[in-house]
Amino acid sequence: MLRGFIHEYALLIYAACLLAVAMTWPALRYPMHTLPQDLGDPSRQAWQVSWIGHILITDPVRLWQANAYFPATDGLAFGDSLVGYALAGMIGTGPAAAILRYNVLFVLAHALLVIGAYALVRQLGARRTGAAVAAVAFAYAPWRLAQEGHLDIISAGGIPLALAMLARGHGYSLRHGFRPERRSGLWAIGGWIVAIWQLTLGFSLGVPFAYVLALLLITLMIASAFHAVRGFLRYRREKKDRREVAALTAPVPGEKDATATPTGPAPGTPAAEGTAATEGAAAPTAAAGIKGALTTTSPGGQTETAIRPAGPDASSAALGTKGQLSAPATPDAKDTTGVALPRAKDGAAASGGNDATSASASGDKEVGVMPTATPARKDETAAFAAPPPGRTHGAAAVTTASSGKEDQTAAPRPAASGEKEDATASGRTTSDKGASGAIPAGPSAPGEKAGAMASAATDAAKSGATAGKEAAGPAGGKGATPAAAKAGKTDTAIQPAVDSEGAAGPPRKQSWLRFFRRPVPVRRKPRWNPLVGVLLTNINILGATIFAATAILIAVPYIRVDDSGSRLEEIDFFSPPVHSLLIGPAESRIWGAAHETPRSALGWAAEMSLLPGFVLYALALAGLFLSIWRFRHRLVLLTGLAVAIILTLGTTFFDGRWTYLPLFGHFPASFDLRIPGRLMLWVTLLLAILAAGAVDDFVRRAEHMAALRIPPWPGPWLRLTTLIPLFLVVLEGWNTTAHPIVPPQPDAMRTVAGPMLVLPTAELTDQTVQLWSTTKFQDMANGGGGFGAPGQSELRAKVAGFPDATSIDYLDSIGVRRVVLLTDHIAGTSWEDAGDLPVDNLDIRREDVPGAVVFYLN
């Protein structure tokens, strides 16, 4: 359990949180009194999170009918919803709790950026150093500093995290491709859950993310179909090859099958008597039970066996080598394939070699021939014996006669509990003199006679009794006998161990626990391994369906919001020029002052300062040439990077008619897709992946150099240089973001009920008023930011002369019954003297409270 606290990803979480606190400082210095960047959008988004948590507890049906922007409906849809932070919004009440909540979410969002990017790059195949550099460069890119006042834009860590979890669930990495053994349905489910959560934070990032997911799913479907077709064609081809080989290796009509006519010495011969003495009446030959074995007689009267494979996977009875055949007895004999087989000298059976010397007529399958043993290969020829029918093969023991040692080619079958390990349980060993039906080896030395194998039967008859005793093997069940060593021969005997049919001993006991054991399923090898299994396919279908349903459900109130202005004009206004990719924002400590002049020439500097970092540019450029990623993967990343940059430029690239506008130009304005520069998120992510490849290649080279250094003391210093890119990207992300103090909540905001209007009203101050309303959440006409601008502009124009008859009539028409004039905030506004004007002839009542004047409309 303690190991989990020091796991790689546990350490990642600790490091990401500490780095987030340091890089966003002083966000947590006064977390209940300050907000990052300004008091505009952060105040409104802090109110949003508070409202979501409050309304889901009290009245979930009114989720989208926020207390601000009265009497407009769907007020929550005037900006990115941030519904994904609902659980955080349920903790605490009031402005102080809302400010604290926002600052904590602000810091955690930066930490999640690091965690998500690190997990994605690691899953793709990078090592820790490269993943760390990529994660920090992605989370603290200079262009992101201009977005510190937008929690919905900072909260993008779920995008790489969802992609990482989905990739891990599908067993995919950029370096190794798809690995079926690494698939996990749980990780895929988690990836879809994170993707859906990311969508609930807003459409400004959620819509492009949905496009990426759709593209990945389509690519996966195409790749799966292509893989399935290739597998099916491969299966058909292999099946056709097996049929052709089976037809070529079929028995020739008129030849005897060794399974029907046993081969061996004729009854009454000395060899037969020796065999009966050792093995019993039912001892088979080496070729017994092998389909297609042919029996021929040499001119010398010796019986020899030619073995033909019975199918495409048939193997030699002796070596188990695919397609190896023993030589026929007659010089002119041919195998059924039509290839002449060499014959051993003086009638000896050809054996011993491992090299195939002939092929089938079709050329698809190799049909090998066991060549004659040469003097240079003394101990490779062997005698073989097949197990009797009904017995199973065990391990094969190899005994070298010249040394008397045993070469255990496979572990012998362990004796079951209660069984005796005797010779019949462990197998029989055929000596160089004894066993009948063995395929003798050719001469192993130049000085040996060529007809030594022909006299094997006579030698077996002379020493039949001795071989019969030694063939049982030692009591330990090894299957090896000292007979071969005593014989002084250099031949090697390979004898498969067989199970005993009548071994003495008590029966094997069955444990009563077998009734509670889980049955082991029989795993059948499929014809082809699918790229994505059935489980993951169903998970993807279900996840994509829920993702789309969630998007539609959230989109309904956004579609009902009245569109404001021309979408094309707004997109064209916020489209950045190409050189904006080299300009840093004012909040960057490194590039803020240096780029002040080119930044001032931009139309909207806050959304057009899109520098991802010069260090990141350099590392990504190096990653195109020196990288751990394959060349084709680098080309794919480069192509994706070019597409992302083109989309980020909006209408600057050929007016965006074939790029940005078809994808994002037809959504409602409330989806907040009018700012193309926010797609810089994807540009930075692709640059970070390329940079990780270069950093990992640099680390690999440094480690190699450190290992070769003599003396080794420079090693730690070389390894320390691998952290230089990490230090540089952290330095380039150092910010100078302001953290202004939020004005304290007026007492009237805690006591006056709605519907009401708070004066003064303006775009910036109304967002602060929304934050103040988190104590009672009373209905009010105030509201700033988002897409309620047309209605709010009309409101401010109509009440500019309050208190007067025109403004009172307007407020009465929209249902406002109280007006709160904040005396501490009206200096320099049109309502500076509103608190001193007479109201007796206006049929309204005025009440002075600490810090404010409250007007009650009849």
N, C-alpha and C positions, 0 to 999 in steps of 0.2 A: 504493500500500500504506500509506503514511504517513497518507493521508487517513482511513483506517479508525480511526486512533487519536484523531481529533478529530471523529468522527461524533457525531451527537446522542445516540445510545444508548451510545456509548463514554463520552462525558462523563457521561451519566446513571449508568453503572455506577461511575465514579470518585466522583461526588458522593454516590451512595447509600451506598457503602462508608464514605466519610469521615463522613457524617452518622450512620451506624449506630455507628461507633466512638465518636463524640462523645455520642450519645444513650444508649448503653449503658455508658458509662464509670462505674466502673473495671473493666469485665468483662475487658479486656485489659491491665490494669495488672499483675496477678499471675495470668495465665491458667492456671498449673499448680497453683494452691493455693486458689483461691476459686471459688465457684459463685453464680450470681445468685439472689436472694430468700431461699432457705433450703437446708438440706441434705437435705430429704426427696425430693420428686419429681425434682429435678435429679440427685441421686446415682443414683437408680434408672434414670433415662433415660440417663445416661452409661453405666451398666452395660449397658443394653439395646443401645445402639449398638455397644459393644465386643463383646458376645456375638454379635451378628449378623455382624459382620466376622470374628470368630474362627471361628465354626462353619461359615460358608460356605466357608472355606478348608480346614478340617480335616475336617468331616463334615456336609455340607449336609442330609443326611436328618434329622438331629437339630435342625433349626432351631428348632422350637417346644418342644423338650424342654430347657428352660433348666436351668442348674446350680442355680438357686435354687428355693425352694418344694419341696424334696425331701420326700416322694416323689411329690408331685403331678405330673401330666402337663400338657403344654401350658402350662408356666409363662410362656412369652413372651406368651401371650394374656391375661395378667392386666392388661394396659394396652395403649394404642395401640402398634402394632408397631414403627413407625419403620424398617421394612425399607428404605425409600427412601434411608436414610443408610448402607447397607451398605458402599459404597465407602470412605466416611470411616472406618468401623469397622475396615477392614483395615489402617490405618496405625497403627503403634505398639502397644505392649502395656503393661499395668500401669495403676494408678490415675492416675499423673501424666499419661500419654498420654490417658487417658479424660477427665480434667478439661480438659486443653487442647483436645481434640477438641470437647467440649461447648461450651466458650466460643467457639470459632471458629464452630461451627454456630449458636450463639445470635446472634452478631453478623451473620453472613451471612443468617440468616433475616429479620432486620430489614431488611437491604439488599434482599432479594428482595421484601419487602412493598412497598417504594417502587418498585422496578423494575416489578413486575407491575401495580400500580395506575396508574403513569404510562403504561405501554404500553397498557393498556386504555382509559384516558380519551383518550389521543392518537388511538388507532384509532377511537374513537367520534366524533372530530372536533374536540376541544378544541385550543387552542394551548398553547404550552409553559408559560406562566405558570399557566394554569388547571390543566393536568395536574400541574404540580409541587405546587400547593397541595392538590389532591385526593390525590396520592400520599402526601404527608407527613401529611395529616390522617388518612388511612386507616391508615398504618403506626404512627403514634404517638398514636393516640386514647387519652385518659386511661383508659378502661375496660380497655385492653389491658395497662396497667401491673400490674394485679392478676393477670395470667396470665403474668408473666415467669418463673415457676417451672415452666411447662409448655411444653416445647419443641414438643410436638405441636400446641398451640394457636398458638404464635408462628409455626410453619412453615405459614403460610397464603398465602404469596406465589405459590404455584403456581396458586391459583384464579384471580385476575385475569389472570395471565400466560397461562394456558391459554385463557381466554375471549378475550383479545386476539389470540392467534395463530389461534384458530378464526375469529374475525371477520375478520381479515386474509386468511386463506385463502379465505373465502367472498366477499371483496370488499365487505364490509358496513361501513358507518359510520352513526352515528345521524343525522348531518347530511345525508348524500348517499344513503342507502339502499344497495341492491345495485348494484354496478358490475361487470358481467361482465368488463370488460377488466382488472380488478385481482384476479381470482381466482388462487389459487396452491395447487396440491395439496400442495406441500412445507410451506407454512405450516400447512395443515390437519393434515397428518400430525404436525408438531411440536406442534400444540395438543393432539392426542390423547395423544401421548407424555407431555407435561407433566401432563395430566389423570390419566393412569394413575399417574404418579409421585406425584402429590399423594394419590391414594387409598391408596398403600402406606404413607403416613405415619400413617394412623390413620382409624378410622371416625367418630370424634367430629366431624370436619369433612368426612370423605369421603362420608358418607351424605347430608347436606344438599346437598353439591356434586353428587352423583349425581342428586338430584331436580331440581336446576336444569338440568343437562345434558339430562335427559329432557324437561323442559318446553320447553327451547329446540329440541330435535329435533322434538318434536310440532308446535310452532308453525311451524318451518321446513317440515315436511311439508305442513301445511295451507296455508301461504302458497304453496308450490310448486304444489300442486294447483289452487288458486284462480287462480294466474298462468297455468298451462297451459290451464285452461278458458277464461279470458279471451282468451288468444292464439289458441286454436282457433276460438272464436266470431268473433274479429276476422278471422281468415283466411277463414272461411266467408262472412262479410259482404262482404269485399273481392272474393272470387271471384264472388259473386253480382252485385256491382256491375259487375265487368268483363264478365260475360255480358250484363247489361242494356245496357251501353254499346255492346258489340260488336253487339248486335241492332239498336240504334237507328242506328248508323253504318254498317250493312251497305249495299252498293251497291244502288240501285233497279233492278229488272229492266228491261232495255231500254236502259240507259245504257251507253256505251262505257267501257272501262277504259283509262286512259292507258298502262298497261303493255303492252296489246295493240295499241293504235292510237296511234302517236306523234303528238304535236301539234306543229305548226310551220307555217311558210309553205308554200304549195303549190310544187311544183317549177316552176322557171322564173321565179319572181318575183324581184324584186331582193333582197328580204330573204333568200331562200334562197341566192342566189348569194353574197351577202356572208357568210352563215353558212358556206357551204362553203369560202370562202376563208380564213376564220379558224380554224374548228374542225375541218374535215374532214368527210367524208361521214357519219361515225357520231356526230356531236355530238348529244347529247340535249337535251331541253328541261328547264326547271326542274322540271316535274312528272313527268319520266320516272322510272319505277321506284317511284312513290308510288302505293300501292294506293288506288283510289277517286277518282283525279283525273278530273274531268269536263271535256270540251272543248266550249265553246259559241262561237257566232259572233254578234257584235253587229250591229245594223242597219247599221253603217258598213262592214261587211265585215272587221273585224279579228277575229283569232282570240284568244280569251281562255280561261283555264284556271281552273276552280274545284277546289280541293283538299279532299278529305274525309278525315279521319283514318281509318286502317284498323283501329284497335283502341283499347282504353282508354288506352294509353300513346303512341298515335300523336301526333306533333308536326307542326307546320307545316314544309313543305319549306324555308321560308326562315328564319324566326326560331327554329324549334325550340320555339315556345311551345305548350303543351298545348292542343289544341282550337281554334287560330286557323285560320280559313278565309278564302280569297279570295272576293270577291263574284262572283256569276254575271253573265253578260253581259246578259241581258234584264231589263228593269225588274221584271217580275212573277215572275222566277225564284225558286224556293224550294229550300232545302237539304232533304235527306231527313228532317231532324228536324222539318220543318214550320214552320220559322222563316224568314220572309222576309229576304233578305240585301240590304243597300243596294247600289246600283249607282253607280259613279263617274260623274261628269258627262261627257257626250259620249263615252260608251263606254270611258272609261279604267277600268282595273282598280282596285278599291278595295284599298288597302293602307296600311301604315305604322303604324297604331295598335297599342298593346299592351293595350288594355282590351277585355275580352270584352263583347259586346253582346247575346248570346243564350245560351240554355241549352237543354239537352236536355229532351225531353218528360217524362222520369222525374224530373228535378230532382236526381239523384244526381251527375252529372258535368256540368261546365260545358263547353259547346261554343262557343268564342268566334268572333267574326267580325272580320276585319281591316277596320276602318273606313277611310273615305276620309281621306287625309292632309289636314291643315289647314295654312293658311299659318303658323300658329305653330309647327309642327313641321316645319321645313324639311329637316333632315338626317337624319331618322329613317326615311324610306322607302328601300327598297333593292331591288336586282335580284338574283335568285338563280339559281344553276345547280346542278343535282344532278350528282354524279359518274357517269360511265358505269358500266354493270353490271360487277361484278368488281373495282371499285376501292374502296378504303376511304377514309373521310373523314379528313382531317387537320385542321389548325388552320384557322380561318376568318379571313381578313384583311379588314378593313373599310377601304375607300379613300374618302375624301371628295373629291369632284371639285372642289369650290370651293377647297380648300386644297392638294390634292395630297399630303396627309399620309396615313399609314397608321395605322389603329386596329387593333392586334393584339389581337383578343378572346381568342385562345388561342395558346399557344406553338406555332410551326410544328414539324413533325416533323423532328428532326435527321437529316441524311443519314447513312446507314450508311457504315462504313469501306470505302473503295474505290469508293463510288458518286459520281457526279457530281451536283452540285446544279444541276440545270437547271430549266427551267420546268415540265416534266412532273412532276418529283419534288416540287416545292414547291407546285404548284397553278396554276390559271388564274384570271385576273381578268377579269371582264366589265365593260367600260366602259359608259358611259351610252349609247353608240351601237351597240356591236357585237354582243354575243353573242345568239344565237338562243335562244328559249325562255325568256328572262328575264321575270320579272314586273315590269313597269315601275311606278314610283311615280307617285302622283298629283301634281298641281301643287303646287309647294313655295312659291310666292309668289303674291300676288294678281294680279300683272301677267302671269303666264304663261298661255298658252292651255290650255284644258281638253283639247284634242285633241292635246297634245304627245306623249302616250304612244302614240297611234294612229299617229304618223309615225315610230316607232322603227324599223320595218322599212325604210323608205325611207332613213333616215339611215344605217342599217347597210350598205345596198347601196352608198351613195356612198363610204363610208369603210371598206369591207370589208378592203381590202388593208392599210391602215394599222392597223386594229384587230387584224388577224391577226398582225402583227409585234409589236404591243405586248402582246397577250394572253399571250405566252409569259412575260412577266415578266423582271426583270433576272437576271443570272447568279447573284446571291446567293441566289436561291430564295425571296425574300420573298413573291412572289405579287402584289405591288402594282406598278402601271404608271403612268407619268406621263401616260397618255392621258387619264385623267379630269381631271387638272389642266389639260391643254391645252384640253379641251372647254369648260371654264368653267361646267359645270353644278353645281348644288347637291345633286344626288342622291347617295346613298351606296350603294356596291356592296358586298355581302357575298358573298364567294366561298369556299366550303370548299376547302381544299387537298386534292388527291388524289394518290395514289401513281401512279407511272408504270408502264406495262405493258412498255414497250420502251425504258427508259432505257439509254443507252450506258454502258459501263464494265465493269470486271472484276467477276466474281462475288464475293459476300461470302465471306470465308474463315471456316471453322469452326475454332475453337480446340480443340486436343486436350484441353484441360482440361474440356471439356464432359462427358467420360466420368466425371469425378470430382466433378462438381458435384451437390449434392443437388437432386433434382427439386422444383420449387415446386408444392405441392399446389393444386389448383383449389378455391378456397373458394366454396362455394355458400351463398347467403343462406338461412338456415332460414325456415320458415314463421313461427315465433315463437321468440324467444330465451328459453330456460328460465331460471327463477330460479336454480336450482342445476344445474350440468352433471352429466353422467353420471359423470365422474371423481370429483367431490366427493361425489356420492351414494354411490358405492362406498366411498370413504374413510370417510365417516360411518358406513356400515353396519359396515365392518370395525373401525373405531375403537371404536364402541359395543359390538361383540361382544367385543373384547379387554378393554375396560373392565369389562364384566359378568363375563367369565370370571375376570379377576383378582380382582374383588370376591368371587366365590364361592369361589375357591381360598383366599383369605385368611380368609374367614368360617368355614371348616370348623373350625379349632381354637377359634375364639371360641364357636361353637355348642356345642362339647363341654364348655366350661367350665360348672360348676354355677352356676346362677343364685343370687343372694344377695338375700334380702329381697324386699320387694314393689316392683315397678317403679312402680306408681302412687303409693305413699307417697314414694319417693325423688323422683320428678318433682314431686310436690306440694310437697315440702320445699324444693327448689331453685328453684321458680318465683318470679321476682322480682315485686314490686309495680310499679305504673305509675310512681310517683315515683322508683323506682330509676334511671330514665333521666336523672335530674338530679343524681345523687349520684356524686361522684368517689371513687376508691379512696384508700386510705391512702398508697400509693406516689407519688401525684401531688404535686409540689412546690407547685403553684398551689392545688389544691382539697383536698389531703389534710387539712390542719388545719381548713380552713373548713367541711368537711362531716363533721367527726368526730361531731357530735351526731346528725344524721339517719342516718349510717351505722351507728351503734351500735344503732339500732332495727331493722335488717335481720336476718333470720334467719341468713343466711350471707353476711357482708359481702364476702368474697373473690370470690364468684360473683354478687353482686347489685349491685355498684357499677358501673353500666353507662353512665356519662356518656361520650358520644362526643366531647364538647367543645362549649362554648358558642359558640366562634367558628365551628365547623362548622355548628351549628344556625342561626346568623345568616346565614351565607353560603348555606346550602341554602334558607332561607326567602326570601332575596333572589332566589335562582335560580328561584323559582316565578313571579316577576313580570318580572324583567329577566334575560334569559338568551340565549345563542346557540342553545339548543335550541328546536325548534319547540314550539308549544303542545301539540300532541297527544303529543309525546314527554315533555314535562313531566308530563302527566297519567298517562302510563304509568309513569314513575318514581315519581310520588306514590302510585299504586296499589300498586306493588311495595313501596314503603316502608311503607305501611300493613299489608300482609300480613306483611312481615318483623317488624314490631313486635308484631303479634298473636301470631305464632309464638314470639317471644322471651319473651313474658309467660307462656308455658306454660299451666298450669291456672288462672292468675289471670284470664284472659279466658274467662268462661262455662265454667269448669271444664275448658277445653281439649278438650271432647268432640268438637268439630267442627273443631279446629285442630291442636293439637300432638299429642294422643294418637293420632289415626288415622295420622299420618305417622311418629311416632317412639316411640310407647308400646308397640309390640309387638315390638321388637327385643330380643335377649338383653341382659342387664345388662352383659356384657363389652364391648358395643359402645360403652359410655360415652356414651349419649345421654340420660342422666338429668338433665342440666343445661341447661335451655332458654336460659339467659342467654348461652351461647356462640354462639347465632345472631345475636348483636349484630354479628358480622362482616358480615353482609349488610345490616344497617341502616346501618352505617358506610359501606359501599361505595356504596350508593344515595345517601346524603347527600353523599358526596364527588363523585359525578357531577353532582348538582344544583349543588353549590357551584362546581364547575369552570365550569359555564355562566355563573354570575353573575360570577365573577372574569374570565372572558374578555370578557364584555360591558363590565365596568369597564375592562379594558385597552384595548379598542377605543375607548371614549369618551375615555380619557386620551390615547391616541395622536392621536385626531382633534383634541382641544383643543391638544395640543402643536404640531401642524402648523399651526394657525391663529394661534398666538401671535406677536405682533410687539412687541418683538424676540423672536427664537427662544430666548433664553437660558433661559426657564423650562422648556423642553422636557425636558431631562434630569431635572429635579426632578419634573415630572409623571409621567414614566415610572418614576421611583424609587418613587413612591407605589404603584405596582402590586405591589410586593414586600411591602407591609404585611400583606396576608392571610397570606402565606407565613411571615413573621416571627411572627405571632400564633399560628398553628397549631404552629409549632416550640416556642414558649414554653409553650403549654398542654400539650405532650407531655413537658415536662421532668420527670424522675423523681427519686425518692429511694430507689431500690431498694437493698436491702442486698446485700452480697456476702460472706457468712461464709466463714471459712477451714475447709477440709476437714481433719479430724484425720489425722495421718499413719498410714500402713498399719502394723499390728503385724507383727513378724517372723514370728509363728506363721502368719499368713495366707499367707506365701510358702513355708512348709515342710510344714505339716500337710496330709495328704491327706484326702479325704472318703470316704464320706458323714459329715458332721459337723454339729454345732450350735455356734453362737457365742453365748456369754452375756456380757453381758445381752442379752436380746431384747425389742424393742419396735417399734412402728410406725415411728418415726423412725430409730432406730439400726440397724434391719435393712436399711434402704435404703443406709446408709453401708457396712454389712458387704457388701452386694452389690457396691458399688464396689470395696471392698478385694479381692474375689475375682477381679478381672480379671487377676491375675498367672497363676494356675493354673486358674481356672474349675473348682474342685473342687465336687462335689455337696455341698449344705448345705441344712438345713431352714429357714434364715432366709429371710425375704422380706417386704418391706413394700409398702404402697400397692396400687394396682390392685384386683383382684377376688379375691385369695386371702385376704381378711379372715376368713371363717368358719374356714377350716382353720388359719390362723395364730393366731387367738384361742384355739382349742382347744389348740394346741401350747403357747402361753405359759401357759395355766392348768395343764397337766399337768406342766410342768417348773419351776413356780414354787418347789418345795422341793428342787431338785437341790442336792447329791447325796442322794437317798433311794431306797428300793426302788421306790416308785410311779413316779417319774420315769424310773428306769433301765429298768423293765419297759416303759414306754411307748416310750422311745427304741429299745429293742431290737425292739419290735413293728413300728416303722416303718423299721427298717434302719439307724439312726444308730449308728456305731461309735466316734466320738470327739466329745468336748465340749471346746471351747476357752473357758476363762474368762479374759476380759481384765481383769486386775487394775487397770488404770488407768482403767477405765470402770464399775466396779461400785459405786462409792460411792453410797449412798442407795437401793440396790435390794435386792431380797430375796436376792440372791446375794453380798451384801457379805462374808459370813463363809464362803462355800462353799469357799474355798481352804484354810481351816484345819480343816475337819471331817475326822474319821477315815473312811477308806473301806475298811479291811481286811475288814470283814464283808460288803461289798457286791459282792465279786468284780469289782472294777475296779482299774485301775492309774492312778496319778497321776504326772505329770512336770512339773517346773518349768522354764519357758523364759523368756527375757527378756520381761517385760511380760505374761506369761500363764501359766496352769496348764492343762495338757492332761490330760484324763481319757480313758483307753482302756477301752472297754467290751468284755468278753469275749463 
